[in-house]
Each structure stands twice: as structure tokens, then as C-alpha cells.
Amino acid sequence: MKSISIDGIKNNLKQITQKIEESISIKEVIAQIESSVKKTTEFKELKIGNHIAKTPIIQGGMGVGISLSSLASAVANEGGVGVIAANGIGLLDEDYFKDGDNASVRAFRKEIRIAREKTNGIIGVNIMVAIDNFKKMLDVAIEEAVDVIFMGAGLPIKNIPVKRIREKGISVVPIVSSARACDLIFKMWSKIYKDVPDGVVVEGPKAGGHLGFEKDQVDKKEYQLSSLIPQIRKALDVYEKQFDRSLALIAGGGVYSGKDIYDTIKVGADGVQMATRFVATDECDADEKFKMAYVNCKKEDIGYIKSPVGMVGRAIRNSFIKNSEEGKKHKFNCTWKCLATCKANDANYCISVALNNARLGKIDKGFVFAGSNAYRINEIVSVKSLVTELKNDYIKECKLVNIKNLKPVIDKLNVLYNKYQNKLQIELACKKAYEKALITYNDKLIAELRNQYKKAKSSTLNVQLLLEEKLTFAWKVIT
Ligand SMILES: Cc1cc2nc3c(=O)[nH]c(=O)nc-3n(C[C@H](O)[C@H](O)[C@H](O)COP(=O)(O)O)c2cc1C
């Protein structure tokens, strides 16, 4: 008789547990949690005007022939935005020293067309506002209907043919180093053109090439991307509301790994701009020796130059740079002043010629621009494998963060679940006692035990509700 009653209790317990588990759909909620973890770990698309990049990575434009059609099309084929840089591109044309202006236009057009043949992905161009033939290069980009025009090294405000740009469905993205510059560009565009650019690239002080910072600013916290991104987001918010459209915030400078991409997006960016990593790829348009300079350099080799164009630049410091700083002149003929700000008469070398020499592999007759993280590179890989590595690393980081976020919630859920099981047992014990009492016909005892059973039931229900609430929270945390 005794054993039957224990079995009965066990059976009841099993049934009620099952019932309650079903009623709070634990399995369903856990499945939802798992699927939402999967959802948030994928790369998010990057929308720049009408163009949507599946991979939220822009390959930063690298002038004087480092990022041309080969690199740009390879990046575009991986779902990112491939960028051909306009400055110094004329050096690819044999007539550059006779007619730099037309040589540049020719070479630029040619590279855009080759890139288009190699990919159906997104092709952008980088045109420095400071270059002498800015307007002509802009015309080429419009005529060739590139997808995105990035404009840096100056403020692209006046004389921008916005109407023609829009007619061709081209997106415009200025490159800035501060929220102030961003706000100024957007404010002036909205006044002059009743339109705004489609987003902005904020380039921090860890970038390669010419920097928008002075040497004493590069290590300061207030100039790092983590400080700049929220400020730029705030500046963009105003124009997003005013023009009722989303504006892309892209951040670059020192972004090296998938974890860096995750961290950059986490502080408010929609995507990243990366250049240094793309130099050490098979498809990069520079000579192998240029790429190997990245593979072989050490942290202490990466430093600054005071460029003849009047800006600070980051490069791999070699004897060419050191000798020039010590006064050695590298003879050159400035046939046409390619950069408005260049102090060619006072310079010990022509920066375009020096960079072109490096591009061709004559590193000791020039130098290599590089980002602060170039020393971490130790092999040349394909663009495909680089993007895959970045994506996998990004996914790994997302999963880690999700698990970290979820752990305290799961711990709490376990405590609650144990508590729930205990309450259930008490409830069942009360139920059993009450049922036994029913056959005693003792009204007082029956009433007392009924009360006790009711209390136990409501206590179980409270824990069940709490359990449901925590499960819902767990789900919310990771979506
Ligand atoms: C070799 C090299 C050349 C560059 N040339 C240009 C350029 O011509 N115009 C420009 O706007 N930025 C230029 N940059 C900057 C990149 O486009 C990019 O914004 C920056 O390097 C991102 O930082 P990261 O190299 O650490 O990824 C250059 C960078 C490198 C490494």
C-alpha cells in the first residue's frame, strides 16, 4: 500500500513537472535563444545610399597605384567595397611626365573599366579633394558611373556636381578625422545642395598614409576611434532625421582583425575601412617587394614622416626617409603640381615619385606607407582568405560576447529551476496529504490541508512566473 502511494506521488510529480515545462515552453525558448545567437553572429550588411555591401568592409583607397582594379575587384567579389585611388594614378601612364593631367584621366578611366569587367560587386573611387585635377577626376568617376565616391584630404563642399552624381545613382562619402568636419560638410551640403552625402568615413590616427592628425595627437584618447565614433554618430543623427534616410558611419585606422571589426561596430559604426591588411594580398596592385616590406617590418620600423604636402604621414621608416630628413636631396622635376598644398620647391624629394618607386619595388628609392598594425602581418594571402579570416574571427567574437551576456542569466535560471522543482515537491506532498485527509471526513483537517495545498500551489506558480520572465529576458539579451 505504502509503495503504491509513493509511486503515485512520483507519477504525479512527473506529470505536473511535464505540464509546467510544457506551459513555459522551455524547449521552445531555448531553440529561440539558439537561433537568435546564430542570427546576430553574421556580418551585417552595410548600406551606402542605394548600394548594399554584404561584407561591411571598405578597402581604403591607396594612392599612387597601390589600390587599382585588381585589388578593388577582388574585394568587391567578396561582398565588400573595392576602391581605386585616383591620386598619382597617372604615373601608370607612359605620358605622365609629358602630360600628367591627361595621363591621370586616362589611367583612372582604364582602371575603373577593368574593375567593372572583373566584378559585379561594388566599386568605389577615392579622390583627394586636394589634388590639382580633382574636378577632372570627379568627372571621370561620374561618366564611368562608379558606385561610391570617397573624398578625403580636404572638405568636399564647394562645386560638387551633386545633381549629375545623383542622376548616375552614385553615393558620396567624405573622409573626415573629426565630428566637426563631418558636421560642417553635411551642414553646407544641406544648405547648398538641399542634399547630404550618404555617409562618412572617419579615419583615426592609427591609419597608414597621410593622417588628419598632428604627431602629438595620435596617442591621445580623445582622437581614437572609440571616442570619435559616438561623436560622429551624434552629428549624423541630426541629418538622418532632417533628410529621413540612414547615413552610413564607416570607421578606419588600425582595424586589423575580426574582433576589431566587432569592437568598431559595437561603439556605433556600421562598417569599417581597412587598407593595411589589403596590401599583403596576392591581388594588391603593388610589387611583391612592397608587400614584403609589410611582412618583414618590425613594430619599431613604423613611424612618421613630415610629408612635402604639409601633412604627417605614417610609413615604414627606411634609409630614404632618414637621409631626406638629414638633408639629402633626391633630384626631381615637378612637371605639374599634382597637389595644391605641395611645397615642391622646399622638398628634398617628390612624394609621388618616391611612392611610385616603392610601388614598383624600388623601395630604397622611395618608401612604403603603412598603418600602425602593419608589423603584425606575416604572410601574403588572397583577398578571399583574408575576408574569410576576418569574418570567422568576427563570428567567434560575437559568439563569445553572446555567451558572456547569457551566462549570468542561465545561472539565475538554473537556481530558479531548482527552486521550482523543490516547490513542486512541496506542492505534491501537500496535495497527497490533502487527498488522504479527504477520506477522514475531518472537516477541520480537510480545510487546513486544503489551505496549505493552495498556498504551496500559488508559491509554485510564483516561481514559474519568475522563470518565464527570466527566460524572456534571456532571449531579449541576445537579440
Ligand atoms: C599604402 C597606403 C596608401 C594610402 N593612400 C591613401 C590615399 O591615397 N588616399 C586616402 O584617402 N587614404 C589613403 N590611405 C589611407 C587608407 O585609405 C585607410 O583609410 C587607412 O590606411 C586605414 O587604416 P589601416 O591601414 O590601419 O587599415 C593609404 C593607406 C596606406 C596603407
The ligand as an SDF file (V2000), in Angstrom:
LIG
                    3D

 31 33  0  0  0  0  0  0  0  0999 V2000
   49.8330   52.3860  -48.5860 C   0  0  0  0  0  0  0  0  0  0  0  0
   48.7090   53.2810  -48.2060 C   0  0  0  0  0  0  0  0  0  0  0  0
   48.3320   54.2960  -49.0720 C   0  0  0  0  0  0  0  0  0  0  0  0
   47.2470   55.1180  -48.7540 C   0  0  0  0  0  0  0  0  0  0  0  0
   46.8440   56.0830  -49.6440 N   0  0  0  0  0  0  0  0  0  0  0  0
   45.7260   56.8110  -49.3990 C   0  0  0  0  0  0  0  0  0  0  0  0
   45.2440   57.7400  -50.3680 C   0  0  0  0  0  0  0  0  0  0  0  0
   45.8080   57.9000  -51.4270 O   0  0  0  0  0  0  0  0  0  0  0  0
   44.1260   58.4310  -50.0720 N   0  0  0  0  0  0  0  0  0  0  0  0
   43.4480   58.2640  -48.8850 C   0  0  0  0  0  0  0  0  0  0  0  0
   42.4190   58.9060  -48.6690 O   0  0  0  0  0  0  0  0  0  0  0  0
   43.9000   57.3900  -47.9590 N   0  0  0  0  0  0  0  0  0  0  0  0
   44.9950   56.6710  -48.1860 C   0  0  0  0  0  0  0  0  0  0  0  0
   45.4140   55.7400  -47.2570 N   0  0  0  0  0  0  0  0  0  0  0  0
   44.6030   55.5120  -46.0520 C   0  0  0  0  0  0  0  0  0  0  0  0
   43.6670   54.3150  -46.2350 C   0  0  0  0  0  0  0  0  0  0  0  0
   42.7500   54.5240  -47.2580 O   0  0  0  0  0  0  0  0  0  0  0  0
   42.8990   53.9190  -44.9640 C   0  0  0  0  0  0  0  0  0  0  0  0
   41.9200   54.8550  -44.6240 O   0  0  0  0  0  0  0  0  0  0  0  0
   43.7310   53.7030  -43.7320 C   0  0  0  0  0  0  0  0  0  0  0  0
   45.0080   53.2770  -44.0470 O   0  0  0  0  0  0  0  0  0  0  0  0
   43.0400   52.7020  -42.8230 C   0  0  0  0  0  0  0  0  0  0  0  0
   43.8770   52.2630  -41.7970 O   0  0  0  0  0  0  0  0  0  0  0  0
   44.6150   50.8400  -41.8300 P   0  0  0  0  0  0  0  0  0  0  0  0
   45.6280   50.9420  -42.9110 O   0  0  0  0  0  0  0  0  0  0  0  0
   45.2050   50.7170  -40.4780 O   0  0  0  0  0  0  0  0  0  0  0  0
   43.5920   49.7950  -42.1280 O   0  0  0  0  0  0  0  0  0  0  0  0
   46.5390   54.9330  -47.5430 C   0  0  0  0  0  0  0  0  0  0  0  0
   46.9470   53.9140  -46.6730 C   0  0  0  0  0  0  0  0  0  0  0  0
   48.0140   53.0860  -47.0000 C   0  0  0  0  0  0  0  0  0  0  0  0
   48.4050   51.9930  -46.0470 C   0  0  0  0  0  0  0  0  0  0  0  0
  1  2  1  0
  2  3  1  0
  2 30  2  0
  3  4  2  0
  4  5  1  0
  4 28  1  0
  5  6  2  0
  6  7  1  0
  6 13  1  0
  7  8  2  0
  7  9  1  0
  9 10  1  0
 10 11  2  0
 10 12  1  0
 12 13  2  0
 13 14  1  0
 14 15  1  0
 14 28  1  0
 15 16  1  0
 16 17  1  0
 16 18  1  0
 18 19  1  0
 18 20  1  0
 20 21  1  0
 20 22  1  0
 22 23  1  0
 23 24  1  0
 24 25  2  0
 24 26  1  0
 24 27  1  0
 28 29  2  0
 29 30  1  0
 30 31  1  0
M  END
$$$$
